[in-house]
Amino acid sequence: MWRPPRPGLLKRERTRVQLVQAAIRVFSARGYAEATMQEIASVAAMTTATVYNHFKTKEEVAGAVALLLADTLCRRITDSQQGVAEGAQRMAIGVRRYIWLAEASPQWALMMMEVSVAAPELLLEIRHYALADLRLGVRQKAFRIPGEAAAMDLINGSVTQAMRTVAHGAAPAHHGREVAACVLRGLGMGWAEAKEMAHRPLPPFPAMSAAAPVAGKAPARTRRSGA
């Protein structure tokens, strides 16, 4: 017979979520390397002992942050792709959305990339979504690749560097579209087809919540509809 979860367990989970959200604020404002467990506790309005009761090290906090970031972003991007049947267009949407993130909230995007170094599970989680779109494009004969590993390195490397370029304010206008076109071209599409696909209007993006940039901790630029 089903029984409701124990109240103590619910409280512990709520506390953990609050600590992860506080860590996102601290990492965004200070950077992962400079952040401390004491700062996370302060932002969460808890004691440092409470933080250590849930996470033994800052690396463990980074892992929890990574999973929340990946789940939040990937789900929002996937939701925005509803009704999009072409693997190539889904790939273009994903590429452009991550680069758009770096334009809309550069500090937050840099934090996400910094956390991915400390917690590789972030990129591993994101990889599942990109790999699904890659395989769909291959099945639909839109992509022609020598192997999945090489194709995934092309996608991840291009997007990560483009995000860094945009976040540092060094990218020209419409950089997201141009990078998406280059990625599609690298995956075997013809240039004209890749450019047309990359320049299609982006679908609406569902609002962010727990992992969104936080006012006063991670200043964000005005959001635009797409990169």
N, C-alpha and C positions, 0 to 999 in steps of 0.2 A: 504494500500500500504506500502511495506517495506521501511524503511528509515534507513540510516546508523546511528550507535551510535553517540551521541554527542562527539565532540573532548575532551571536559572537562572530560567526563566520562572515555574515553580511557586513558587520561593522569593520572587520579586518579588510575585506575587499574594498569597501568604500575608502578606507584610509589609504590603502595602496594606490588607488586611482588618484586620490588627491595629491599624493606625493609625486606620482608620475607627472601630473599636470603642473605641479610646482617646479619639477625638474625641467620641464620644457621651457617654462618662463625664465628660469635661471640660465639654462644653456643658451637660450636665445639672446639674453641680455649680456652675458659674460663670456660665452664660449664654453665648450665642454672642458677644455684644459684648465681654465681658470676657476671653474665652478667648484664649490665645496659642498659637502654634506650638510654643514651648518647653515649655508645659505638656502639650501633646499628646505630644510626644516623651518627656517624663518619665514620663507614665502608661503609655506603650507600652514603656518601658525601652529607648528607642532614642535616637540622637543627633538634634539638630535638623536636621543636614545630611541625615539619612535621610528626615525628613519632607519637606524641600524637594526631595529627589530624586524623590518621588512626587507632590507637590502644590506648585505654584508659589505659591499664595496660600491664605489661610484660606477664601476664597470657593469655591475648588476643593474644599477639604475639606468644606465645607458641602454642595456638590453631591453628593459621594459619600455623605455621611451621609443626605441627603435620599432618594437612591435606595434605600439599604438600609432606611431607615425605612418608605418607601412599600411596598417589596416585601414586607417582613416583615409589616407590619400588614395590607395588603390580602390577602395570601395566607392569613393566619390567619383573617381575617373571611370570605373566600370559602370556605375549608375548613369553617368553622362553618355555612355556608349550604347545604351539600350536602343534597340532597333537598328543599330549599325551592323550590317551583315558582312561587310568586306573587311578581311583581316588587315589589308593595307591601310584602309581609312582608320580603323581602330588603332593601329600602330601610330599613324600620324597624329591622332588625337592625344594619345598618351605622351608622345614626345613633346608636343606643343604645350600640354598642360604642365608638365614638370618645368619647362623653361618659363612658362607664364608665372609659375609660382616664384621663381627667382626674381622676376620683374615686379610682381605684386608685393612680395615681402622678402627682400634680399637677405636680411639678417636671419630670418627663419630658415631660408633655403640653405644658407651657409652652415647654420647649426645642424640641419638635417644631414648634410654631407660630412660634417665633422663627427657626428654621432655614428655614422655608418662605418667610420674607420675603427671606432672603439667597439662597435657592436655590428659585426658583419651580417647578422641575421636580418637587418633592415634591407640590404640589397638582395639577400636571398629570398625574402618575402616578396619584394617588388618583382624579382625575376620571374616568379611563377606566372604573374599576369602578363608580362611582356612576352614570355615564351609561348603562352597560349595564343596570343595574337600572331606571333611569328609562325607558329605551326598552322594556324588557320590560313594565313596568307600563302604558305607553301602548298597546302592542299588545294587552294583555289587557283594555283598556278600564277599568282601575282608575284611571288618571291621565288628567286632561284639562287640558292645559297650552297656553298661547298660543305657546310656543316653548321649545326646549331651553336656550338661553342664559339666559333669565329663570329657568327652573326650576332650573338648576344654580347660579345665583347665590343663589336662595332656599335651596337645600340647603346649599351651602358656607358662606354667611353665617350661617345659623341654627346649624349644627353648630360652627363656629369660635367664635362668641360664647358658645354654651352651654358649650363646653369651657373657655373662659376664666373664665366665671362659676363653674363647678364647681371649677376648679383654685384659684381665689382664695377658696374656701370660702363663697361668697355664694349658693349655690343651695339651694332647698328640697328636701325628700325627693322621690324619684321624678322628678327633673328630666328625666332622659333619656327616660322614657316620655312625659312631657308635651310635650317638644320634638319627639319623633318623631311624636306625634299631630298637632301643629301643622304639621309638614312635610308629612305625608300629606294633611292638610286643605288646605294650600296647593297641593298638586299635584292637587287636584280631587276627593278622596274626600269622602263624606258624613261628618259629625262622628261619628256613632255607630260607623260602620264603621272610621274612622281610629282612634278611641280603642280599640276592641276589638283591632285589629291591633297597635297600639303596646303594648298590655298583655299580649300573649302571652308565655309564658316564653321567655327567650333560650336558644338551643342552647348546648351546651358550647363553650368557647373553647380552641383548641389552645394549648399552652404556648409562651411566647416563648423566644427563645434569644439570638442575637447582639445584637439591638437592644433587649433587655429592660432595664428599670431595673436599675441595679447597686447592690447594698448598699454603703452607706458613701459613695456619690457622689451618689445621687439618692434620698433617703428617700421611701419609698412608704407610703401608708396600707394597711390591711388590705384585700385584695381582696374584693369582693362579687360575687355571680353576675350582677348586671345593674343598670343605672341606670334 
